């Protein structure tokens, strides 16, 4: 697992942060899964490489992870480290395929016409990761699958709100064009990083959609599985706090630095979530009015 641990440790992502609350075996399993996700995402995002070559590389990752799922020997080290997790947790190739389809969308699509199209993207790049993760965490109630789908969409919509500027720098606008039209915000304004009252209303509408998915995740999580979902719950808490911070800033996301939680805010959330686990107070602390 050394390669996977190294990739995870270098990432400093919120997802990797959540692993700290897991027992070692599950932490290692999630590191292996995260490393795979990081690798394919990096392939898709490397704009120094021509798009056809990136597509070919992603196809190679798809073929190799299928080998891992079919009990054959994968070529890529990350997939060799992930293979025991795939076998032990019965991770389905279909989910890995959906995830790769999601990152492939970034090769071709730079605009989303409406929420339906955007949520397919959110499902593939975020909810699918949740569906794979809960198999590693272990669960009893099948409602956990719906929980993973809702929470993944909530987290991805929060990411989209936070990253409007950095996405625009790459020529991408993830906010649905139907919402831009509704609030009379032009694509050019976003690409020029222009903040306005109209943009605030647009972002607020996306915020409400994200809040809906947080709430659905909150009420869907089965009581019997709250303890096993502790890492996912920490993710929910971190991103919920991030969403609240964006709201306090009135979604002025066009500054040079993306909105983040401080190191101490994250540590506090880890401690708070850990306390809630040990004390049995596992009601989700996100998705409230």
C-alpha positions, -999 to 999 in steps of 0.1 A, spaced: 0 0 0 30 23 0 23 40 -33 -13 46 -24 -3 60 10 22 83 -6 -4 97 -31 -29 101 -3 -5 119 20 6 143 -7 -29 152 -17 -39 171 15 -75 167 4 -106 168 26 -114 132 16 -80 120 27 -84 140 60 -115 119 68 -96 87 68 -80 96 102 -111 84 120 -110 49 104 -94 17 118 -62 9 100 -75 -18 77 -103 5 64 -79 34 63 -56 15 41 -85 4 19 -97 40 15 -61 51 7 -60 26 -21 -93 37 -35 -84 74 -31 -51 68 -50 -70 53 -79 -94 83 -80 -65 108 -78 -46 91 -106 -75 91 -131 -86 126 -122 -50 138 -127 -49 122 -161 -81 140 -172 -70 174 -158 -35 175 -172 -40 200 -200 -4 199 -210 -13 165 -226 -34 165 -258 -70 154 -253 -67 123 -275 -38 111 -255 -56 117 -222 -85 97 -235 -62 69 -244 -46 69 -210 -80 68 -193 -89 39 -215 -58 21 -203 -69 28 -167 -103 14 -175 -88 -18 -189 -64 -22 -160 -90 -18 -133 -112 -43 -151 -83 -67 -148 -81 -61 -111 -119 -67 -108 -116 -99 -129 -89 -114 -107 -63 -109 -133 -29 -91 -127 -32 -53 -132 -3 -34 -147 -5 -2 -127 9 -3 -92 -20 16 -77 -44 -10 -91 -23 -38 -78 -25 -23 -43 -63 -18 -48 -70 -53 -60 -71 -70 -25 -96 -43 -14 -117 -50 -46 -118 -87 -38 -124 -83 0 -151 -57 -3 -166 -69 -36 -162 -36 -54 -179 -37 -88 -162 -28 -121 -194 -10 -131 -188 17 -105 -151 22 -115 -163 25 -151 -189 51 -141 -162 71 -123 -139 71 -154 -169 81 -175 -173 111 -151 -137 123 -155 -139 117 -192 -167 142 -193 -142 169 -184 -123 162 -217 -153 173 -238 -178 192 -218 -173 227 -205 -209 237 -200 -240 220 -185 -274 230 -199 -294 222 -168 -294 205 -134 -302 171 -149 -270 171 -169 -249 185 -140 -262 159 -116 -252 131 -139 -217 145 -137 -219 149 -99 -232 113 -96 -203 99 -116 -174 119 -100 -187 121 -64 -216 98 -56 -199 68 -72 -169 74 -50 -193 73 -21 -209 40 -33 -174 24 -35 -165 39 -1 -194 25 18 -185 -10 7 -151 -5 24 -167 10 55 -193 -18 57 -230 -13 62 -261 -32 71 -290 -12 56 -292 -8 19 -305 28 24 -268 36 28 -265 35 -10 -291 64 -13 -272 82 15 -240 79 -5 -256 93 -36 -272 122 -19 -241 131 1 -219 129 -30 -240 153 -49 -241 177 -20 -203 177 -17 -197 181 -54 -222 211 -57 -203 227 -28 -170 221 -47 -186 237 -78 -196 268 -59 -162 271 -43 -143 266 -75 -162 289 -99 -131 311 -105 -105 282 -109 -129 264 -133 -134 296 -153 -97 300 -156 -98 266 -175 -128 278 -196 -152 257 -176 -186 267 -162 -203 240 -141 -232 262 -130 -262 252 -152 -268 274 -182 -305 273 -174 -298 290 -141 -275 316 -157 -304 325 -180 -329 326 -152 -308 351 -132 -295 370 -163 -259 362 -158 -238 358 -189 -210 332 -195 -187 361 -202 -193 377 -168 -182 345 -151 -152 340 -174 -142 376 -165 -147 369 -128 -174 395 -124 -193 394 -92 -228 410 -90 -261 408 -72 -274 387 -101 -245 362 -96 -253 361 -59 -289 350 -67 -275 324 -92 -251 310 -66 -278 311 -40 -300 288 -61 -272 263 -64 -266 266 -27 -302 257 -21 -299 226 -43 -268 216 -24 -287 221 9 -314 198 -4 -290 170 -9 -273 175 25 -308 173 41 -316 141 21 -283 125 32 -291 135 68 -325 119 69 -316 89 48 -285 77 68 -297 46 87 -292 48 125 -277 13 125 -249 25 101 -241 58 116 -210 46 134 -196 28 103 -201 59 82 -180 81 105 -155 91 77 -184 101 54 -200 120 82 -168 139 88 -167 148 51 -203 160 53 -194 182 83 -164 197 67 -182 205 34 -213 218 52 -190 242 72 -174 252 39 -209 259 24 -218 280 54 -186 300 49 -195 306 13 -229 318 23 -214 342 48 -192 356 20 -223 360 -1 -207 337 -27 -181 362 -37 -159 334 -51 -139 354 -77 -109 362 -55 -75 347 -63 -77 322 -35 -106 297 -31 -125 296 1 -111 270 25 -115 260 61 -85 266 83 -63 238 97 -78 244 131 -113 244 119 -107 210 104 -90 197 136 -120 209 156 -144 190 133 -123 159 136 -124 161 174 -161 169 174 -169 140 151 -147 116 170 -165 126 203 -199 121 187 -188 86 177 -175 76 211 -204 91 229 -231 76 206 -243 111 195 -242 102 158 -270 124 145 -255 142 114 -245 178 122 -252 190 86 -283 195 65 -301 216 91 -321 247 82 
